[in-house]
């Protein structure tokens, strides 16, 4: 050990008479204690190496533990006092490589492979990785659904209905998550379904309210209200309710179908708003509660009827998924643990033999275990275990892998279990990482942070001195966005390094880490570091497939597979493979489509400078070779050939992070070789595999490089930093909003069962009481984990802790449980608002920085890239930075082909034909400007996509159909959107909401929302789109409504509406195709000014619109080149100004 064990550590190392749970606080030396415990078992001859099992969670942690033990063995060998001791330790050293220091999964796999007959499986040839597991599961779901739909039987009708109710993709996604969650819990599907049924029956028994009681209560309310003196408005509301009540009463008495009753109950609740006068409000509230109880009772009853169908679906999926794996001799991670658990529980003799071979069991990182792993631990100890052979180590405050199934509360459960066997819990609190000021701050803050949790906070004791110690807040203010915060942090880093030079505790770039809760915020901070010449290294997980050097290689493979993948081609000619500037790109495809120019022209020199023309020709030649030989060349060979022939690696040397880029390329080559070695050779399958990994956000981190250990600032996620320590920790982006809640329609909790939502036509999906209970439990658990994630971030700091945010959070929560971000947590616990340059927090000095002086960026050195190929130094076009998932756009249609047009595309064409071409045909990425629909008003200074966000929010709110203001939906859409006046924005949206609620255009009776359509017009034009709402009036008339969320004055409505007549007329033609008749009315409704405009649907108006759209289609079909498309009248805020200006240059 680097130091003699302290009293707490010694107690854990030397105790062998009882089980131990070691609660090891951050930086308290838990790995050292585990290694010393292992060595003490050998030293005291309590067990041999083969009789000790040490379990941890990652191969890296297992290797680290093995190395620590090996080092301890060498030390004891060197200190041996006699020949016998020397021989003993020498023998242990020889055997340590075979020691059972393993992960849970490798331990389980070993048991299965040693006992394949008992496990009941064929020989295992491989283990599915995370991405592969999801691909196989998705395939199993697709095959199962296809079989159900294509081969319906009397028994499968309920399954077909389930698929139709939820929708194929929605049910597939929800079912996959539910299936995995149940398996990882170790529970059988039948057991979980029975648990759910019991919970639903209990809920039904607790709600005795029925339709008859509700009818009586409503009639009593109506009779009572007639005796009260009410306002004119209240009388009007109740009058409307009385008019509709007889029909609802009849439906409540005789209605059987959930699809009828739930919407009716919702209408009843809307008809009795909580804003009615105080004289009747208590009775109104009681009736509304009764309505909710009846609704819940109906939903839970319907859910009970669906449970058998859900069980059948889960069992069918399990069977098909298992068959797919067995066909290839594969297991997934859950298989290993389930099979091992079943081996130990179902084969007593085998279990007895395994248990007898374990004299002592060590479990590391116990806070990250799940219920299934705890079952395995219990099985390894034996059925009649009395204690004395187990030490588990962990820290509940550092349990941050809930998204992977970790159950923090199991540590508390194990503690009680150990104490029941006469064991005890030992807390390690002596911290050897951080200095005194940092520890004092962490203790003071954490005491309040964890108050009310299921465990007591055990304060850490600082083991170091206080030299160079500092806790600091960088507060950017209310108006600053994340970009400005990033610049403040970058300037602070430069000054920190400069100011500490020559002191006793200098800080270098390599001492600093920026920790992020979400990796999506890193880009702005990377940019800020680059602007000031600060070297950095990104060590976050999940970013590999988004790195530009990887995107380029995937684009190359896509183009090899599909030569007319224009998006891939566009990215490649802008990449280092060719390196065309924006101007050169424009000149290349000005007179013809990009693909046509690239494959067809031989005179590149007429359009491009000679170096650019030569690079383009060389790239085309190589690409042609790869396309011709793609069936013969292995995937790694294709990539290496391109990298070598076109000197891609050499061109990377001019980058600031050249080492990282080169290492990432090697990692991709390794993945390709791994894929090929597994027997796969299909290029499409490889691309799909990588796309699945990226879509699932599988944590494929960037490759490790020498840069990580160099004098560079590191950026990483908090999860990636666990187990690490840094002299200076900066925690930025404190204002990032929490994203709470599971949006899946099928959810599982081991204590509650399966919760789900039942789709109801023309209404919001209805949640079961179990779903609501799980939602509330999940919310509490998510907040608890957010506290633990913050604790992990704080405890990475050794000398300095710097926290960056606004200092004036927009979250309105007043407690830790209701606040919406970490910044608000700090504001609630520290007096930041009134603080000057320093504040005192429970006796701890905390610096507050609100401004950092500008820092002059260093003179930029000439890069190798610029000396080798000057033309490549130009900034790459936005298209070169495009993500690889964009579907291939192709070039404009040739004359005679069907021209597909989206309604949004027609709008773009009418506004600016050239902008339409660049966006909808070339699919170029747009720069910042106004919203997609320029007329969608936005607050001054608001973000570019605010108009679209408002429109999406309103449409979602309308579809939800809830009677009350949708606060959660508001937060989901606007919590993180930076606008200068969020209160005004919310007030405007509440106004829109109120007007919508009161409007006749909400519709009654039959309503169809967001209806997609394809409208074929003469002249080979196909129009695709979706209209907002169609509803049937009581008299049978069809009304077509399109909502326009422009925040304009009433006097502007007529002029604005006229611009959209053609759109409603196209929608009306689509209604005629789908319903067999034109709508009786078509209305453009502007809820902000509460004005509606009727759109003419006479034959002359419709004919004009059809002719105009056909003309647009004909023009597009006849003009495939960008030079043919004129610019619009309003170029000032165009997102494609960079392209047009390049052409003029």
N, C-alpha and C positions, 0 to 999 in steps of 0.2 A: 504494500500500500504506500502511496506517496506521503502519508502521515499515519501515525498510530491511530487505530480506531477510537472514536470518541465513545462515551458511555452508552449512547443509544445504539451505535453500530455494533459495539462489542456485545450488547445484550442479544441482538439479532444473530450474530455470528456464533455465539457459544451456547445458545439455548437448543437442546435436543430432547428435552423431556416432554414437550408439548408442541402442538401446531402453532405457527406464527403467521400473522398477517402484518406485514411491514408497510406502514403508510409512509412512503418516502416522498417528502416535499421536494420541490424543484431544487436541483443542485446539491442534494444532500448525500450523493455518493452511493446510489442504490446498486449500480453495476458492480462497484467495488465490494459491497456487502455480499452480493450474490456469488461473486468469484471467491471471496474469502470463506463463505459458508461451504462451498464446494470443496475447497482445499482443506478446510477443517475436518470435513467428513473423511477425507483420505488420511489426513494426518493422525486422527484419532482411531483410524481403522474401523470406523463405523460402517463404511461401505466401500466397495471397489468401484472403479470407473464405470464398469458395465452395469452396476446396480443403481446408479444415480441418473435420473432423468431430469433434464433442465429444459423447460419449454418457454419459448418467447414467440414474438409475432412476426418478425422479419428475418430473412436470411442474413441480412447485414447485422442485426442485433445478435443473432446466434454466433456469427463469426467473431464479433467483438468480444462476446463472453468467452468463447473458446480461446481467443488470443490472450485475454486477461488471465485465464486459468493457466495457460501454457507459460506465461511470464512468471506467474507465482510458482509453478513447478520448477522452473529453472532456478529461481532464487533459492528455493528450499534445497535443490540439488547442490547448489554452490555453497550452502551453509551447513551441509551434512557433516556431522561430527564423527561418524564412523562409517565403515564400509557397508554395513547393513542398510543404514539410512541412505547412503549414496545409491546403492542398488535399487532400493525401493522407489526413490524419486526418479531415477533413470528409467525404471520400468513404467512408471506412470506417464512420463513424457512420451515414451514409445507408444503408449496406448491412447493418448489423448485425441488423436485424429479419429479414432473410432468411437469416441464418447457420444452418448445420446444427448447432445446439446442441439435441440431441434426446434423447428416451428411446429405449431399445431398440425398444419397440413402434412408436413413430411412425417411426423410421428404416425398420423392416421394412415397415410399411404403405405408406410412400412408394415403396419399391422395387416392391412388388406393384402399386400403382396405376399406376406408370409403365410396367409391363411385364405387363399382364393376360393377353396371349396366351401368353407364356412361362410365366406362373404357372398357366395352365390353369383359370382360374376366371371366372365371369361377373362383371360389374361389382359392386363392393362398395358396399352401401347403408348399412352400419352395422357397429358392433363390439359384440359382446355384453359387457355388464358381468358382474362376478363372479356376482351372483345370477341373472341371466338365463342365463348359461352353464350353471349347475347345473340350472335348470329345463328347458332344452332337452335336456341330457344325461339327466336323469331321464325325460323323455318318450321319448327314443330307447330307453332301457333297457326301459321299460314296453311299448313297441310291439314291441320285439324279443322279449321274453319271451312276450308274448301270442301273437305269431305262432308261436313255437316250440311252445307248449303247445296251441294251438287247431288247428294244422295239422301234427300229427306225421308224420314220414316215417321210413323205415328209417335214413336218415342222421342224423336229428335225435334219435334215441332217447337217445344219450349226453348231449345238451344237456338234454333233459327230465329225465334222471336227475340231472344237476348241479343244476338248479333245485330239484328235490325234495329232494336231499340237504342243500343249504345252507339252503333256505327262500327264498322270493321276496324278501322285504325284505332279509334278511341278504346274499344274493348280490348284489342290486342295489346296496346300499351299498358292499360290498367291491369289486365290479367297477368302479363309478364311480371310486373312489380309485385302483385299479390302472391303469385306462385313462388317467386324467389324469397319473399319475406317469410312465408309459412315454412318453407323448407329449411331456411337458415335458423328458424326457431327450434327445429327438431320435432315439431308437432306433426301428427298425421292429419291429412285433410279432413277425414271423417270426424276426428276429435274436435277440430276447430269449428266445423260446421255445427256440431252438437253444442259446443260452447256458445256459439252465436245464437242458436235457436233458444237456448235457455235464457240468454240475456234479453232477447226480444220478447219472450213470454213474460219475463219479470217486468219489463217495461209496459207491456200491455196490461198486466195485472195492476200496476201502479196507477194507470190512467183509466179510471172507470167511466170517464166521460164518454157519452155516446151522442148520436144524432138527436135522439129524443130530448135529452137534457139540454142540448144546445138550442133546439127549437123553443123550448120553454123559456130559457133565459133570454133569448132575443125578443120574444113576444112580451115578456115582462119588462124588458128595457123600453120597448116601443110604447107600451102602455104607461110606464112611469114618466117617460119623457114628454108625453102629451099633457101631463099635469104640471110641467115646469115652465117657467117663463124663460125662454131661450132667445138668443140673438136671431136676427133674420137669417144670417148665414147658416147657423146651426139648424134652424127650421128647414132651410132649403136642402141641406145635406140629408137630414132625416126624412124629409119628404121623398127625395129620390130613392132612399133606401126602402121606404114603405112601398113605393111603386113596384120595385123589383122583388120584394120579399116573398110574395105568394109563389112565384116560380121557383125560387131557391128552396122554399120550405118543401114543396112537392119533390124536388130533386133529392133533398136530404132524406125524405121519408122513403122514397122508392128507388133512389139511385144505387146501383151495384158496382159500377165500374170506377176504378180509381181515376181514369182519364177524365171522367165527368166530374167527380166529386171534388178533387183537389183544386181545379181551376175555380169551381163555384165557391169553395171555402175561401180561396184567395180573394175573389171579388167581394165576398161578404166582409172580410177584414178591411179591404180598401174603402168600402162604403161606410165604415165606422172609424174615422181617423181619431187619433189620440188627442187631436187639438180641439175636440168638442168641449163645451163649457164645463166648468168645475162641478156644476150641479148634477151632471150625469156622467162625468168622467170616470169615477170609480166603477160604475156599472159597465161603461163602455170597455174599460180595461179588463174587467172580469170576463166579459163576453169574448173579447179578442183572445184572452188566455184560453178560454174554453174552445174557441175555434182552433187555436194552435194544438191543443190537446187532442181534439178530434182528428185533425190532419195527421198528427204524429201516430195516432192509433191506427189510422187507415194505412199509413206508409209501413208501419212495423208489421201489420197483418199481411200486407202484400209481400213484404220482404220474406216473411216466414214461408210463404208459398214458393218463393224463388230459390230458397236455399238448396233444395235437392238438385235443381238444375245447375246451380253454381258448383256444387260438389261433383256432379257428373262432368262438368267442363274441366275442372281442376284434375280429376282423375284421368280424363282423356288426354289432357296435355301432358301429364306426368308419364303416361304410357308412351306417347309418341316421342317425347323428348328422350326418354330412356332408350327407346329403340334406335333413334338416330345416333346416340352416343355408342351404343353397343355395336352397331354396324362397323364403327371405326375403332373399337376398342378404347374408347375415351371415357374419362371421368371429369366432372367439374369439381370445383372446390367444395361445394356443399356435399357432393357424393362422398368425398373422402371422410368427412367428419360423420356423416350419417351412417355410413357402412361400418366405420370403426366403432361408433357408439352401439350399433346393433350387434356387432360381433361380441362386444364385452357384456352386453346385457342378455343376449339370447343364447350364449354358449358358456355356461358356468365353468366348465373344466378349462376352457381356453382362458377365460377371464382370471381364474385362479392361478393359472400358470403365468400369465402376464403380471398379475399383481405380486406374485411371489418373487419375481425378478426385479422388483423396484423396492429398494431399501429406503430411498429418499426421493421426494419429488419437489422440484423448485419450479415456480411459475413466475415469470417476469411480466411486467406491464398488465397486471391483472385487471386494471380499470378498462381495458379494451376488449375484454371477453364478452361472449354472448351466452345465452342459456344453454345452447348445445355444447359449447366448449366446457362450461361448468359441469354438465352431465358427464362428459368424458373424463374430467379431472376426478370426479367422484368415483367413476368406474375404475380408474387406474388405482385408486386407493383401496378398493375392495368393499364388499357389501357390509361386513361387520367391522369396519374401520373404527378404531378407538382413539386415534390421534398419535402425534409424535413423529410423523414422517412427512410433514408438509410445511413448506414456507412459501407463501405467495407475497409478491412485492408489487406495489402499485401506488398511484396517487389519484384519488377520485377527482381532484381538482384539475387533473390533466387528461381527463377522458374526453377526447374531441373527435372520436371516429364513429359517432352515432350513425352517420350516413352509410357506414359499412356494417352496421348491425351491432356495434358495441353498446352494452347496457351498463351505464355507470353504477346503477343501484346494486348490481350484483356484488360489488365490493363490500357494500354495507351488509348484504345478505350473507356473504361468506364470513364476515367478521362475527356476526351473531352465531353462525354455525360453528366456527372455531371455538368461540367462548363456551358454547354448550358442551364441547368435548374437553374442557379444561384448558384450552389454549388461550392466547392473549394477542392483543394488537400492540405493536411497538411503533411509535411515531419517530421518524427521523426528521429533525427540524433544523439541524446545524447546516447552514448553507455555505458551501465552499466556492460559490460562483460570484456572487454580487457583493458590492461594497455596502457600507452601512446605510447611506442615504437612500439608495435604491431599495434596499430591503425594508427600511422603515416605511417608505412610501407604499410599497407593495402590501405590507402588512396592514397599514391604516386603511388603504383603499379596499383591500380584500375582506377585511372584517365587515365592512358595510355591504360590499358586493355579494358576499355569500350568506349574509344574515337571512334566516328563514329557509335555507336549504336543508336537505336531509342529513347533513353531516356538519360537525363543528369545524370552523376554520382553525387550523393549528399554526400560529405565527412562526415564521422562520427566524432563525438567529443568524445574524451576519458573522461570517468567519473572517472577512478581510478587513483591510483598513479603509479609509475614506478618501484616499488621494484621487483627485480628478473626478470626484463624484458630482453628479448634477441630474436633477429632474427638471424638465422644461416642457412648456407648451408653446407651440407655434400656432397662433390664431390668425387666420387669414381674414376674418370678418365676414359680415353677412353678404356683401355683394360679390365677393371673390368666388370664382368657380374653381373646379379641381385643377385646371391648368395653372391658374395663378398660385394655388397652394403648392403645386409641384415646383414652380419656379422659386417660391420662397424656401422650400426645403433644399433645393439645389444650391441656392445662394448661402444658406445656413451651413451646408456641408463644406463649401469652399472656405468660409470664414472659420469654421470650427477647426479645420486642418491647419489653417494659417495661424490662428491665435494660439493653438496648443503647441506649436513648434517651439522648441527651446525650453519648454516647461518640463517638470518631472514626469508628466503623463502625456506625452505627445499622442496625437490621434492621426493615423494615416487613413487613406481611403480604404485599405484592407481591413480596418477595424470597424467599419460601419456597415450595417445592414438595414434595409428597408423591408419591413414585414407588412404583408397585405392580407386582409381577410378574403379578398377575391382577386385573382390574377388579372381580371379585366381592367383594373385601374392602372396597371403597370406602364402601359404605353406612354401616357402623359408624363410620367416621372422619368422614363427612359429618355424621352425627348428633351426634357429640362436638363438632365445630366449631360446629354450630348451638346446642348447649346453652350454649356459652360466648360466643355472639354474634360468632364469628369469621367474617368474610365469606370465601367460597371460590368457586372456579370449577372445574368438572369438565371436563377436556379429553381424556378417554379416548375411544378409538374403540369402536365397536360398541354404544354405549348408547342411541342415538337412539330406537329402537323400544321401549325399556323405560321411557323417561321418561313420567311420568304424564300430562303434557299431550299427548303423542303417543298414549298408550293411550286417552285420552278420545276423540280424533278417530277412531281405528280402531274403537272401540266404536260410535261414531255411525254409521259406514259399515256396520258389521255389522247394526245395528238397522234401517237403511234397507233393506238387502238382505233381512233376515229379521226381521219385526216381532215374532216371539215368541222372539227370542234373549234369554232371561231374564238370562243372565250379563252381556251387554252392557248391557241395561236397568238392571240392578242397579248396575253401575259408573257409568253415566251419571247416575242420579238422586242418586248420592252425590258426583258430580264438581261442579266449578264451574258446569256447565251448569244444574244444579238446586240442588245443595247441601243435600240433606236430611241432617239429623243422624241418628245411630243410632236415637234415640228416635222421630223422625218416620218413619223408614223402617219401624220395627216397627209403628207405628200404622197406616201406610198398608196394610200387607199382613197385619195380624193376623187379619182376618176373611175374607180371600179371597186368592188368589194375586196376586203382584206384577203380572204382566201383565194379569190381569183387572181389578185395581183401577186400574191406570194407564190402560188403554184404555176401561174401562167406566164409571167413576164420574164423576159431574158435581158431587158435593158434597165436594170436597177440603177445604173450609173446616170441615166437621164433624170432620175428623180432624187437620188441620194448622193451624198459625198462618196468618193471612192472607198474609204475605209468601211463606211456603213454598208455599202453595196456588197463589198467582199465578204463581210461577216454574215450578211443575210444569205448570200449564195452558198457559203460554206455550211451554214446551218441547214438550208434546204437539202443540200446534197446528203448530209448525214441523216437527216430525218427520213429521206426517201429510202436509204439503205435499211434503216430500222423498220420502217413500215413494210418493206418487201420481205424482210427476214424475221418478222415478229413471231412466227410460229416455231422458228428454230432456235432463236436466241433466248437463253434464260434471262429472267428479269434483272438480276444483278449485272449480267454482262451488258445489257442495254444501257443501264445507268452508267457503268464504268466507261463504256465506249464514248458516250456523250461527254462525260466529265473530262476525259482525257483528250479527246480530239478537239474539243472547243475550249480547252484551257479554263474551264469554269472555276476550278480550285484556285488557280493562279490569280484570277480576277478578284477572288474573295480577299486576297491579301491586303487590298486597299481599305478594307473595312476596319472600323474601330474594334469590333468583336470578331476579328478574322478567325482566331483560334476556336471560338465557339461555333462559328458557321461550319468550319471544316470538320469539327468533331460531330456535328449534327448530320452532315452528309455521310460520314462513316457509319453513324448509327442507323440511318435509313438503309444503307447498303447491307448492314447486318440484319435488319428486319426482313429485307428482301431475300437474303440468303437463308434465313431461318424459315421463311415461308416456302421457299423452293425445297429446302431439305425435308420439310414435312410432307413432300410429295405433291405439292400444288404447283402448277405451272401456268395457269390461266391468268392472263393480264387483267381481265375484267374482275375476276374474283379477288385479286390482290388489291385493286383499286377500291372495290366494295368493302373489303376487309378494313382498309385504312380509313375509309369514309365512316364506317360504323364506329370505329374507335374514336374518331373525332366527334361524331354526332353524340356519342355517349359520354364525351369528355373523360375518357379513360385517362388516368394520370400518366401519360407517356412523357416523362420529363426530357429536357434537353440533355445532350451528352455532357459528361463531365470533362473538363479541360483543365489545363494548367492555370488558366485565367482565374479559376475559383480560388486558388491559393495565392494569387498575385496581389499587388497593391491596388485592388479595385473595390468599389462599392458593390455590395451584393444586394440583389432584389429577389425575394422569395415569398411564398405564401407562409402563413403562420403554421399551417399543418406541416409544411416541408421543414420548418425550423425546429420542430419538436426534437428534443434531445441535444440541440446545439446551443452554443453560447457565443456572445459577441460583446466586445468592449462598449460599442455604442449601438443602441437599438433605436431606430426611428419608426414609429407607428403612424403612418399617414392615413388619409381618407377616413377619418373618424365619423364623418357625417353619412357614410354609406348606410342606406336604410336596411333594416332587417327584412328578410323575405320569409314570413312565417306562414305555415299552413301547407298541408298536402293537398294538391288540386286533383289528385287521382279520384276516379269514381269508385274504385275498389281499394280499401285500405285494411290493414291488419295490425292488431296489437295483441301481444301474447296474453294479456290479462283481460281483454275485452272481447276478442273475437274478430269477425270480419264486419266492417262497416261499408255500406255502399249507398249510392244514390240511384233512385229509380227514375228513368226518363219519363217525362209526362209531356205528351204533345201540346204544343202551343203554351207551354208553361216551363218554369224553371224546374230542373230535376229535383226530386224530393229526397232528402237525406233521412236515413233511418236513425233511430235514437242511438244505436251503436256507433254509427258514423259520427254523429255529433259528439259523443263521449270521447271517441278517439281523437277527433279534431281538437277538443279542449286539452286532452292529455298531451297530444303532440305539441301544442302551443307552449305549454308549460315546460316540456322537455327541451324544446328548441331554445327557449329563453335561458334555461339552465345551462345548456351547452354553450351558448354565446358568452355567458359569464366565464365558463372554463376556457374557451378559446382566448378571450382577452387576458385571462390570468397567465396562460402559456406564453402569450406574446410579451407580457411585462417581465416575466421571469427569465427571458433570454438575455437580459441586459446585465453586463458586469459592472460598468462604471457610469455610463450615462444612458438616460432614458428620455427620449424626445417624442412628444405626442403632437400630431398635427391635425387640425380641423378648423372649423369656422369660429368656434367659440360662442356662436349664437345659433344653435341647432333649430331647425324648423319643426322638429318633432314636438307635439303638444302633450305628450305623456307627462304625468306628474310623479310617477314612481318608476323604479327600475323595471317593473313588470309591464308597464304600459308605454314606456319610452320607445322610440323607434330607431335609435342608433346609439352607438357608443359615445358620441359627442354629448348627447343628452345625459347619459349616465354620469359622465364627468361633471357636467354642469350642475346636476342634482346634488353631487357629493362635494364639489369644490366651489368656492366663491370666485369663479372665473370672471363673471360679468363685471364686477367692480374692482378687479385686481389691476394693480399697476404693473411695474416691471417685475415685481416679485410678490408672491403671496405666501402665507404660512398655513399649512394644512396639518393640523394636529401636531404642531411643533416642527414640521418638516419644511424647509425652504423649497419653494417651487418657483422657478423662473417663468415669466410670461413674455413671450416675444410676439409683438403684433406687426412689426415691419423689419425687414432685413435690407440693408443698403444694397444698391445695385453692384454687381460684380462684373468687371470687364472680362469678356470671354477671351481666351488665349488666341493668338494668331494661329490660323489653321494651317498645318503643314501640307505641302503638296503630297498627294497620295500616289502610290504606284499606279492606281487605276487611271489617273489623269495623265501620267507620263507615258503609259503604254497605249492608251486609246482615248484621246481627248473627247471624242464624241460621246463616250459612255459617261462622262462626268455630269452630263445634264441630268436634272432630276427625273426619275422615272415617272411616267404618266400614272394617273390613278388606276388605269386598267392594269398596269403591271403589279399593282398591290392588291388586286381583286382576289377574294377567297376562291378556292378551287371548286366549291360546291355549286357555283352558278351553272345552270343548265346551258348547254350549247345553244347559242342564239342563231347561228347560221347567217347568211346574207339575205338581202331583200329578195322577195320572190320574183321569179322570172315571169314574163308575160304569159298568160294562159294558165298559170297555177292559181289554186285557191289562196286568197290572201286572208290570213287570220288577223283580226283586229280585236283588241280589247277596248272596252269603253274608255278606260284611262288613256289608252294609246290615241284614240280619236281626239280626246280632249287635248292631249299633248300636241298632236298634229295641227289642230286648229289654232293653238297658241303659237307654235313655232315648228314648222316642218323639219328644220335642221335638228332642233332639239329632240324631236320624235325619232329621227334616224339614229342619232348618237345613243339615245337611251334604249329604244325598243328594238332596234335592228343590230347595231354594233354592241349594245349592252355595255357601254362605257360607264364607269363609275362616275357619279356626279360629285362636283365640289360643293362647298357650302353656299346656300342661297335661300330663297324663299321656299315655302312648302310646295309639295307636288302640285297642289292646286293653288295657284298664286292668289286666288281670290279668297282663300280661307284666311280670315283675319286672325292676327295674333297680337298679343300685347307687345308694345315697343320693347325691343331688346330681348325678346324671348328666343328660345332655342329654335333651330331651323325646322324641327319636326313637330312643333307644338300644335300647328293646325291639324296635322294628321292624328296626333294623339287625342285631341279634342274630339275629332270625328269618330275615332275608334271607341273612345270612352262612351260617347253618347249612344252609339249603336249597341255596344255591349249592355249598357244600362237598360236600353229599350227592350232588348231580348230577354234580360233577366226578369223584367216585369214586376219587380218588388215595389211595394207601396211606399217604402221609406227611402230617404237619401242613401245611395250606395257608398257609404264611407270607405269600406274596404276596397271597393273597385277604384275609388278616387285615389287611395294610397298606392294601389298597385300601378296605376298609370302615371301618377305625378309626384310621388314621394321623392324620386331622385332627379326630377327634371329641374334644371336651374332656370328659374324665371325671376325677374326683379320684384314682382309683386304677387306672390302666391295667394295672398288673401283676396286680392281683386279677382284673380283667375278663378278661385273657388266660388266667390260670390257670383261671378258670371255663369259658371256652370250650374250652380244651384238655381239660378234664374231660368236657365235653359231647362233644367230638370223639372221645376215647378210648372213651367208652361207646357212641357210635354205631358206631364201628369194630368193637367187640366184640359188638354186639347182633345178635340173630337178625333184627331188623327192617330190617337193611341189605338183606336179600333176596338170593336167588341165582337164577340162570337168567333167565327172562323178567321184566323190570322195566319199569314205565311210570311216569315221573316227571312231575309238574306237568301233569296232564292236564286241559285245559279242557272244560267241559260246559255244556249248556243243558238244564234239566229242566223240562218242562211239567207242571204239576199241574192237576187239575180245579179249576174256580173261577176260570179266567182268570188264573192266576199262573204266571210264568216265573222260574225260579231259575237264575242264572248263577254260575259259580265255577270253581275248579280244585282237584283234590285232590293231596296231596303224593306219595303213592306207592302203586302196586298191584303186587304181585308174585305169581308162580305158584310154589307150593311144589313140591318134587320129586314129591309124590304127586298133583299136579294141582290142589290147592286154591288159591283166590284169597284173598290177604290184603291188606286195605286198611289203610294206616298213615297216621296224621297225627302229625307231630312237634310237640311243644309245648316251647318252649325256656324255660319258666318255671324260674327258679332257686329252687326251693322244697324244703322238707324232705320226706322220704318220707311222713310222717304227713299232709301236706297234699294228697297226690296224688289220693286218692279223691274228696275234696270238690271239688277244682278240676276234675277230669275230668268229673264229673257235669254241669257247666255246658256241656260241649261234646258231650254225647251226640247232641243233635239235629243238630249239624253233621256228625258221622260218619254218622248215619242218612241225611241228604240225600245225602252222597257215595255211600253204598251204593246208594241208589235210582238215582243217576247211573250207577254201574257196571252196574246191571241194565239200564239203557237201552242202554249202549254195548256190553256183553259178553253181553247176553241172559240174565244170571243174577245173583243177589245174590252178593257175596263170601262166602266161607265163614267168614271172621273179619274183624272191624273192630277196630282197636287204636289207642288213644291212647297214644303213647310219649313219656315225659318223660325225655330222656337225662341231665339234670343229676342227679336222684336215681336214675336208672337203674331206673325203674319203668314198668310197662305196665298199662293198664286195658282189659279187653275191653268193647266196647260192644254192648249187646243189639240183635239184628237180628230179633227175633220180630215177627210180624205186628201184634201189639197195640202194640208200641213204635213201629213205623214208622207205623202209623195215627195215633197221637197226634201225632207230628211233622208229618205231612202236614196234619192238622187245624189245628195251631197256625200253620203257615206260611200256610195258606189264610185263616185269621182275620186274620193280619197284612195279607195282601194285600187282603182285603175292606175292612178299616179304612182303608187308604191310599186305595183307590179311592173310598171314600165321603167322605173328609175332605180337601179340597184346601187348607185354611187352617191357618196355624200355631197359631191359638188353640185348635184342636181337639186338639192333641197335648200330652198331659200331660208334665210334667218327670219325670225319673227320681229315684231315691232319693238318689244320690250326686252332689250339685251342687258340692261343695267345689272339685274340680279340673277342672270342666267347661271345655272350650275355648270354649263359647258363653255363658259368664257375662255377657260384655259385652252380648249381645243380650237375654237374659232380664231382666237388671237394667234395661235401657233400657225394656222393656215395663212393668215394675213402676213405673218412674218416671212 
